[in-house]
Amino acid sequence: MPQNERVKMKRTPRITTRFLATGMLASAIALTGVANFPTHSVSNAYADAVRVTAPQAPSFADVVEAVSPAVVSVRVEQDYQPASDESGNDNGGDYRFDRRGNGMDQLPPFFRNNPDLFERFFGMRPDRGPDGRYGDRRGNPPRRGHPYAMSQGSGFFISEDGYMVTNNHVVDGGSKYTVVMDDGTEYNAKLIGADERSDLAVLKVEADRKFTYVDFSSTEPRIGEWVVAVGNPFGLGGTVTAGIVSARGREIGANRYEDFIQIDAAVNKGNSGGPAFNLNGEVIGVNTAIYSPSGGNVGIAFAIPASTVKDVVKELMDKGTVVRGWLGVQIQPVTKDIAESLGFEGTTGALVSSPADDSPAQKAGIKAGDVITAVDGTSVKDPRQLARIISHYSPDTDVKVSVWRDGKSQELTVKLGSLGDMSASPAATARAEDKLGLTLRAAPDGAGVEVVEVQPGSGPDTKGVQAGDVIASVNGEEVRNPSDVAKVVEEARKLGRKNTLFQINRDGNSSFVAVPLESDKG
């Protein structure tokens, strides 16, 4: 300790003693001076503490106390296996990724969207450099090892025997699932089924106990109602936020079936898959996405409605997958100009650009230029609503489709197909790829079609399309494999279009590109 500090410590008692002695002397003088005065009994009087009597806002404590045991944290482990040589022997931990990125298709979206984290594990980045090559900043090959990644989200039990709901994007690419209860107890879980289109998944915990579970609301929430969001943002443990229902029927471009509830409760990373409750403790939605320019909460969050969740979860529990009905039409909104040209009042409905070849719509007589106005008596507001209506039907179901044609309404009976029936022949796929100047393959995670190679000077090349880009949709139609792209491109060519609209995903960003079509030359 420095000498000056020790000095100060020694001086302090003497200074204090001097002040105490002076104080005692003053007290003695004061007492002597008042010795002849009569004494009185003295009691201290304190004012009442401030208390405001006013109407109190509703407390969420009872709801939170009741539902919290049913809400859990979901930890997802993503594992990467080392490559083996042709004899089946492990190659010492080398991975299948060379400096040009061959084999990068093993990566799930988590690492492709987090290149810094990937580089820490593998010593190379999953995003291409300006020369189109993969590798670390020095061009070194990937390091050896057996890495894994951990992500997390939220979920909630819907039955006492351990079935629980979360988001598909929480469990996507996982190899191991761990459920952490409100009291810290951990259980292993298995994946029962997942549905990418609705972004929902079902897990199952096997344990010798009964779980506290919650139920779905049977009524749609009203705008302005209170909502309580429970989840596990940032891995902090059970966290509760509250707000109101801001809107219903929101579309944010996530998929063609979206019908989100918008809430203003604070929802952050890690809340995905967690429930949004009403004041009765019923689930009104599953928290799925936020709007955020900065990545943090700004009071705009989106939840999948309970009505949708119930239907999807039931199919996942029964079948492990969701099979949707398929109409087979290219559709677009009805503008005022289009409505006027067709003698159609209003701008509701879905305009058929073209029915797919050999599709249920084509077989039933639906034609290009028809406006679909209703399905089984349910009015169609726009193309997205039509997609949602059809998706609720099972394949092979007969439905009554009302169309506006030749200045009058007509009704056609359509036997729906399966959404997985959309296809094109290998020859048609090859021709479409050749005319576009692209080599394509299904994206490893199933979320679109990956561009493998772009022919120099081709239409896509002139528009900046690059190898590694993922085509999410063409002319508004989701695509999952090259044949889907071929089908939509051929339909556009038959309609005499000069361009097709590609939705391109690159490095976590999405953009639309009008790709020129080559005309048939004999």
C-alpha distance (Angstrom), angle and dihedral (degrees) to the residues before:
residue distance angle dihedral
M1 . . .
P2 3.87 . .
Q3 3.80 115.6 .
N4 3.79 95.0 -120.2
E5 3.82 91.6 56.0
R6 3.80 91.5 52.3
V7 3.81 89.1 51.7
K8 3.71 92.8 53.7
M9 3.76 91.4 50.9
K10 3.83 90.5 54.6
R11 3.79 93.9 48.1
T12 3.75 96.9 51.4
P13 3.82 97.9 76.7
R14 3.84 93.2 50.9
I15 3.79 91.3 51.0
T16 3.77 91.1 47.9
T17 3.82 92.2 48.5
R18 3.78 91.4 52.2
F19 3.81 91.6 53.2
L20 3.78 91.8 46.5
A21 3.84 92.2 50.4
T22 3.78 91.9 50.2
G23 3.77 90.4 48.7
M24 3.79 92.7 51.0
L25 3.81 91.9 50.5
A26 3.78 91.5 50.7
S27 3.76 90.1 49.9
A28 3.79 92.3 51.8
I29 3.80 91.7 51.1
A30 3.75 91.1 48.6
L31 3.79 92.6 50.7
T32 3.82 91.7 49.0
G33 3.77 90.5 51.3
V34 3.78 94.0 55.5
A35 3.79 99.1 37.4
N36 3.82 93.2 109.0
F37 3.86 95.4 51.2
P38 3.80 120.0 97.2
T39 3.81 115.4 -105.8
H40 3.84 123.6 -121.6
S41 3.81 134.1 -161.0
V42 3.81 109.6 -108.6
S43 3.88 126.5 -162.0
N44 3.80 126.2 -179.6
A45 3.85 116.4 -120.6
Y46 3.84 117.8 -152.1
A47 3.82 125.8 -164.9
D48 3.81 118.2 -123.3
A49 3.83 116.1 -93.9
V50 3.77 116.0 -102.6
R51 3.79 112.1 -90.1
V52 3.80 125.4 175.4
T53 3.77 117.4 -151.2
A54 3.80 107.1 -157.1
P55 3.82 139.4 128.0
Q56 3.81 108.3 -73.0
A57 3.81 126.3 -137.1
P58 3.80 114.7 -113.7
S59 3.79 114.7 -84.5
F60 3.78 119.6 -126.1
A61 3.81 93.1 -162.0
D62 3.81 95.9 100.5
V63 3.80 92.3 49.1
V64 3.80 93.2 46.8
E65 3.79 93.3 46.7
A66 3.80 91.3 51.9
V67 3.81 99.9 44.6
S68 3.82 103.2 34.4
P69 3.84 95.5 85.8
A70 3.81 88.7 58.5
V71 3.82 94.7 53.1
V72 3.80 117.2 82.3
S73 3.77 143.1 178.2
V74 3.81 116.5 -114.8
R75 3.80 118.6 -149.6
V76 3.79 115.3 -166.0
E77 3.78 123.2 -163.6
Q78 3.79 118.2 -156.8
D79 3.78 113.5 -160.3
Y80 3.82 129.7 -161.8
Q81 3.77 118.2 -155.9
P82 3.83 121.1 -148.4
A83 3.76 118.3 -113.9
S84 3.79 121.3 -104.8
D85 3.77 129.4 -144.5
E86 3.78 122.5 -116.9
S87 3.81 91.2 -86.3
G88 3.79 89.5 58.6
N89 3.80 94.5 -110.9
D90 3.74 120.3 137.3
N91 3.77 110.9 -104.5
G92 3.76 94.3 -140.0
G93 3.78 98.1 -87.3
D94 3.82 100.6 -53.6
Y95 3.77 112.4 146.3
R96 3.77 128.1 -134.8
F97 3.77 92.6 -107.4
D98 3.78 117.4 107.2
R99 3.80 125.3 -173.9
R100 3.78 92.1 -86.2
G101 3.77 91.5 54.0
N102 3.82 97.4 -108.0
G103 3.77 105.4 164.2
M104 3.78 94.8 25.1
D105 3.79 87.1 123.7
Q106 3.81 87.0 84.6
L107 3.77 89.6 74.9
P108 3.80 119.3 100.5
P109 3.81 118.8 -143.2
F110 3.81 93.1 -93.4
F111 3.80 94.4 72.2
R112 3.79 95.4 33.1
N113 3.80 87.4 57.6
N114 3.82 93.0 43.8
P115 3.82 105.3 48.8
D116 3.81 93.9 163.7
L117 3.78 91.7 57.0
F118 3.80 90.7 46.2
E119 3.80 91.4 51.6
R120 3.79 90.4 52.9
F121 3.82 90.5 57.6
F122 3.80 101.9 34.5
G123 3.79 104.6 26.2
M124 3.80 91.6 -124.7
R125 3.76 136.5 76.6
P126 3.82 125.4 -114.3
D127 3.79 91.1 -145.8
R128 3.81 117.4 83.3
G129 3.74 123.7 -117.7
P130 3.82 125.5 -131.9
D131 3.83 90.2 -80.8
G132 3.80 92.3 53.9
R133 3.81 92.1 -113.9
Y134 3.78 128.3 128.4
G135 3.80 125.7 -136.5
D136 3.77 141.5 89.4
R137 3.77 122.4 -59.9
R138 3.82 90.9 -85.5
G139 3.79 95.0 44.1
N140 3.80 92.6 -112.3
P141 3.81 119.1 157.6
P142 3.80 118.5 -107.5
R143 3.78 119.3 -76.9
R144 3.76 123.8 -111.6
G145 3.77 123.7 -107.0
H146 3.77 143.1 89.1
P147 3.80 106.9 -92.8
Y148 3.73 129.8 -177.7
A149 3.77 134.3 -174.7
M150 3.76 130.6 -139.2
S151 3.78 125.5 -149.6
Q152 3.76 130.1 171.1
G153 3.76 143.6 -158.3
S154 3.77 140.5 153.4
G155 3.78 136.9 -90.0
F156 3.79 143.2 167.3
F157 3.80 138.8 -137.9
I158 3.79 118.7 -110.4
S159 3.82 97.9 -179.7
E160 3.78 136.2 34.8
D161 3.82 91.3 -122.6
G162 3.81 93.4 65.2
Y163 3.83 110.5 -89.5
M164 3.79 111.0 144.3
V165 3.80 139.3 177.9
T166 3.79 130.4 -133.0
N167 3.82 138.5 146.6
N168 3.78 123.1 -71.0
H169 3.79 90.1 -131.8
V170 3.81 89.3 57.8
V171 3.83 94.2 57.9
D172 3.82 97.6 30.4
G173 3.81 111.6 129.2
G174 3.80 93.2 4.6
S175 3.79 125.1 147.9
K176 3.81 98.0 -178.0
Y177 3.80 131.1 28.7
T178 3.81 125.8 -160.2
V179 3.79 123.2 -172.3
V180 3.81 117.2 -154.2
M181 3.78 115.1 -159.8
D182 3.79 127.1 -143.0
D183 3.84 89.8 -99.9
G184 3.83 93.0 49.6
T185 3.81 96.9 -100.6
E186 3.81 112.3 144.1
Y187 3.80 128.8 -146.9
N188 3.78 133.4 178.7
A189 3.81 114.6 -120.5
K190 3.78 135.1 -164.4
L191 3.78 127.6 -142.2
I192 3.80 111.8 -111.4
G193 3.81 96.8 -179.8
A194 3.78 144.1 -36.9
D195 3.79 134.6 -153.5
E196 3.78 117.2 -155.9
R197 3.80 95.8 -168.4
S198 3.80 94.2 59.2
D199 3.84 93.7 29.2
L200 3.81 92.5 -128.3
A201 3.79 132.3 131.2
V202 3.80 137.9 179.7
L203 3.82 124.3 -142.1
K204 3.82 128.0 -173.6
V205 3.80 127.3 -147.4
E206 3.79 116.4 -157.8
A207 3.80 109.8 -152.7
D208 3.79 138.6 139.5
R209 3.79 94.3 -112.1
K210 3.76 142.9 71.1
F211 3.79 117.4 -104.1
T212 3.79 126.9 -141.7
Y213 3.79 105.8 -115.7
V214 3.78 139.3 -177.0
D215 3.79 133.4 -137.8
F216 3.79 133.3 -134.2
S217 3.78 122.5 -106.7
S218 3.80 113.5 -106.1
T219 3.81 92.9 -151.8
E220 3.79 131.8 61.3
P221 3.81 114.1 -107.7
R222 3.77 118.4 -109.9
I223 3.78 121.5 -125.2
G224 3.79 107.5 -99.2
E225 3.81 96.3 28.9
W226 3.79 119.2 133.2
V227 3.79 116.9 -101.3
V228 3.81 130.2 -170.4
A229 3.81 119.0 -155.1
V230 3.81 117.2 -158.0
G231 3.79 123.0 -173.4
N232 3.77 147.9 110.0
P233 3.81 110.2 -85.8
F234 3.81 116.3 -176.9
G235 3.81 91.0 -3.4
L236 3.80 91.9 -77.8
G237 3.79 93.8 134.6
G238 3.79 127.7 -110.1
T239 3.79 109.0 -5.6
V240 3.80 129.0 -178.4
T241 3.80 129.5 -157.2
A242 3.78 130.9 171.2
G243 3.78 138.0 -155.2
I244 3.77 141.1 127.0
V245 3.77 138.0 -78.1
S246 3.80 103.0 -94.7
A247 3.82 100.8 -176.4
R248 3.79 144.9 -19.5
G249 3.78 132.9 -138.2
R250 3.80 94.7 34.3
E251 3.80 119.5 171.0
I252 3.80 118.1 -158.6
G253 3.80 101.6 169.0
A254 3.81 95.6 -101.7
N255 3.83 95.5 124.2
R256 3.77 141.2 -25.9
Y257 3.81 93.5 -98.8
E258 3.78 98.6 53.9
D259 3.79 120.5 133.9
F260 3.79 103.5 158.8
I261 3.79 131.6 -173.6
Q262 3.81 110.2 -133.9
I263 3.80 116.8 -143.7
D264 3.79 132.4 176.9
A265 3.82 96.9 -145.5
A266 3.80 111.6 121.1
V267 3.80 106.9 -93.6
N268 3.80 118.4 176.6
K269 3.79 139.5 171.2
G270 3.78 108.0 -55.4
N271 3.80 92.9 34.6
S272 3.81 89.3 90.2
G273 3.78 110.0 119.8
G274 3.79 93.3 18.7
P275 3.81 122.9 124.6
A276 3.79 130.5 -105.8
F277 3.82 110.4 -146.5
N278 3.77 135.8 -159.4
L279 3.81 119.1 -139.3
N280 3.81 89.8 -89.3
G281 3.79 90.1 63.7
E282 3.82 92.5 -110.0
V283 3.79 121.5 138.2
I284 3.80 111.2 -112.7
G285 3.80 94.7 174.4
V286 3.81 150.0 -15.5
N287 3.81 114.3 -106.3
T288 3.78 107.0 -122.2
A289 3.79 115.9 151.0
I290 3.78 143.9 12.0
Y291 3.77 135.0 -154.2
S292 3.78 107.8 -127.6
P293 3.82 131.0 153.3
S294 3.82 88.9 -167.7
G295 3.80 102.6 36.0
G296 3.81 93.4 -108.2
N297 3.77 131.7 96.5
V298 3.81 116.0 -72.8
G299 3.80 97.6 168.0
I300 3.81 99.4 -92.0
A301 3.79 113.2 108.7
F302 3.79 132.7 157.3
A303 3.80 129.8 -143.2
I304 3.80 131.0 -171.0
P305 3.83 106.9 -116.8
A306 3.79 118.0 -108.1
S307 3.81 90.6 -122.9
T308 3.80 90.2 61.9
V309 3.80 94.0 41.0
K310 3.81 93.2 53.7
D311 3.81 93.5 54.2
V312 3.80 95.4 45.1
V313 3.80 94.8 43.7
K314 3.80 92.1 51.0
E315 3.81 91.2 55.2
L316 3.79 92.6 45.3
M317 3.80 90.9 51.8
D318 3.81 92.6 46.3
K319 3.82 101.1 39.0
G320 3.79 108.1 8.5
T321 3.79 89.8 -122.8
V322 3.80 141.2 52.1
V323 3.79 120.4 -115.5
R324 3.80 114.9 -165.8
G325 3.75 133.4 -165.2
W326 3.81 118.1 -104.4
L327 3.80 126.8 -148.4
G328 3.80 97.9 177.4
V329 3.80 107.2 -138.3
Q330 3.79 137.3 132.2
I331 3.80 104.8 -133.0
Q332 3.79 139.4 -177.4
P333 3.82 137.5 179.5
V334 3.80 122.1 -80.2
T335 3.81 109.7 -116.2
K336 3.80 125.4 -162.9
D337 3.80 91.3 -105.3
I338 3.80 92.6 49.8
A339 3.81 91.6 46.9
E340 3.80 91.2 50.9
S341 3.77 92.6 48.9
L342 3.81 90.4 51.7
G343 3.80 95.1 43.9
F344 3.77 88.0 -117.7
E345 3.79 121.4 147.1
G346 3.79 117.2 -132.3
T347 3.80 130.8 0.3
T348 3.80 101.2 -95.0
G349 3.79 124.5 115.3
A350 3.81 133.0 49.2
L351 3.80 122.7 -79.4
V352 3.80 114.0 -138.4
S353 3.80 110.1 -130.7
S354 3.78 90.2 -176.9
P355 3.80 139.6 -32.6
A356 3.79 115.2 -117.5
D357 3.79 116.6 -107.0
D358 3.80 112.3 -89.2
S359 3.81 90.4 -0.1
P360 3.82 125.3 144.1
A361 3.81 88.9 -107.0
Q362 3.79 93.6 53.4
K363 3.80 92.1 46.4
A364 3.81 89.9 51.9
G365 3.81 92.3 51.9
I366 3.81 101.4 -104.2
K367 3.81 109.1 155.1
A368 3.77 139.2 -163.9
G369 3.81 108.3 -86.7
D370 3.80 94.8 34.4
V371 3.80 116.3 129.0
I372 3.80 111.4 -142.2
T373 3.79 105.8 -144.6
A374 3.82 104.3 168.8
V375 3.81 144.6 5.8
D376 3.80 116.8 -149.0
G377 3.78 88.6 -19.3
T378 3.82 95.3 -51.0
S379 3.80 109.7 125.1
V380 3.80 117.4 -121.9
K381 3.79 112.9 -136.0
D382 3.81 98.7 -178.0
P383 3.83 142.8 -23.4
R384 3.80 94.1 -78.7
Q385 3.77 92.3 53.4
L386 3.79 90.3 50.5
A387 3.81 89.5 53.7
R388 3.80 90.7 49.8
I389 3.81 92.9 48.3
I390 3.80 93.6 50.1
S391 3.82 92.0 45.3
H392 3.81 90.3 62.1
Y393 3.80 91.4 62.1
S394 3.78 124.2 82.9
P395 3.80 120.5 -124.2
D396 3.83 116.4 -88.2
T397 3.81 90.9 31.5
D398 3.81 117.1 138.8
V399 3.81 111.8 -132.1
K400 3.81 132.7 180.0
V401 3.79 110.4 -124.2
S402 3.81 117.8 -165.0
V403 3.81 114.7 -152.1
W404 3.80 135.3 -179.1
R405 3.81 110.0 -131.5
D406 3.79 133.7 157.5
G407 3.79 92.4 -1.0
K408 3.79 96.9 -53.5
S409 3.80 141.4 76.7
Q410 3.79 120.4 -101.9
E411 3.79 133.3 -178.3
L412 3.80 123.7 -138.6
T413 3.80 130.0 -175.7
V414 3.80 113.9 -131.5
K415 3.79 126.6 -170.7
L416 3.78 103.0 -148.2
G417 3.76 122.2 -132.5
S418 3.80 130.2 -153.3
L419 3.77 121.0 -80.3
G420 3.80 88.7 -127.2
D421 3.82 91.0 61.7
M422 3.81 93.1 81.3
S423 3.78 105.3 112.1
A424 3.75 146.4 134.2
S425 3.78 129.6 -150.2
P426 3.83 119.4 -95.2
A427 3.80 88.8 -114.3
A428 3.80 91.9 53.5
T429 3.79 89.8 47.6
A430 3.78 92.0 51.4
R431 3.82 92.5 48.5
A432 3.79 92.0 49.3
E433 3.79 92.6 48.8
D434 3.78 91.0 47.5
K435 3.80 93.6 50.3
L436 3.79 91.5 46.4
G437 3.80 93.3 46.7
L438 3.80 93.1 -124.7
T439 3.77 137.7 121.9
L440 3.79 109.7 -150.6
R441 3.77 141.5 -173.0
A442 3.80 135.5 174.6
A443 3.80 111.7 -85.6
P444 3.82 111.7 -105.7
D445 3.80 93.2 -119.0
G446 3.81 93.0 45.6
A447 3.80 92.0 -115.7
G448 3.78 99.6 124.4
V449 3.80 138.7 -45.4
E450 3.80 121.4 -55.4
V451 3.80 122.2 -137.6
V452 3.81 107.3 -129.5
E453 3.80 98.8 177.0
V454 3.81 137.3 3.2
Q455 3.81 119.6 -151.3
P456 3.82 110.0 -127.2
G457 3.80 112.2 -109.6
S458 3.81 93.6 15.4
G459 3.78 123.0 131.3
P460 3.82 93.9 -99.4
D461 3.81 90.0 47.4
T462 3.80 92.0 54.8
K463 3.81 89.0 51.3
G464 3.79 94.3 52.0
V465 3.80 99.9 -104.5
Q466 3.82 109.0 158.9
A467 3.77 138.1 -164.9
G468 3.79 107.5 -92.2
D469 3.80 94.0 36.9
V470 3.80 114.9 128.4
I471 3.81 118.6 -138.1
A472 3.81 106.9 -143.6
S473 3.81 98.3 177.1
V474 3.79 142.4 -2.7
N475 3.81 118.5 -147.8
G476 3.79 88.6 -13.6
E477 3.81 95.0 -52.8
E478 3.80 118.0 119.8
V479 3.80 113.1 -122.6
R480 3.80 127.6 -156.1
N481 3.80 104.0 172.0
P482 3.82 139.0 15.7
S483 3.80 92.1 -93.8
D484 3.81 89.7 60.9
V485 3.81 89.6 54.9
A486 3.79 90.7 47.1
K487 3.79 92.2 51.4
V488 3.79 95.1 52.3
V489 3.81 93.4 42.7
E490 3.81 92.4 51.5
E491 3.79 90.9 49.0
A492 3.80 90.5 51.7
R493 3.79 91.0 48.9
K494 3.82 91.5 51.1
L495 3.79 88.8 53.3
G496 3.78 89.6 54.7
R497 3.77 96.2 -113.4
K498 3.78 118.3 160.2
N499 3.81 95.9 -155.2
T500 3.77 140.3 31.8
L501 3.79 122.5 -149.1
F502 3.80 111.7 -125.3
Q503 3.79 121.4 -167.9
I504 3.80 104.6 -147.4
N505 3.82 125.8 -163.2
R506 3.80 115.4 -159.1
D507 3.81 128.8 164.9
G508 3.79 91.8 -15.8
N509 3.80 93.7 -50.7
S510 3.80 127.1 108.9
S511 3.81 126.7 -149.3
F512 3.80 139.1 162.3
V513 3.80 122.3 -120.1
A514 3.82 126.1 -171.9
V515 3.82 102.5 -139.2
P516 3.84 115.9 -160.1
L517 3.80 116.9 -123.1
E518 3.79 122.1 -138.8
S519 3.78 112.4 -128.3
D520 3.79 121.6 -123.8
K521 3.81 110.9 -96.8
G522 3.75 102.9 -164.3
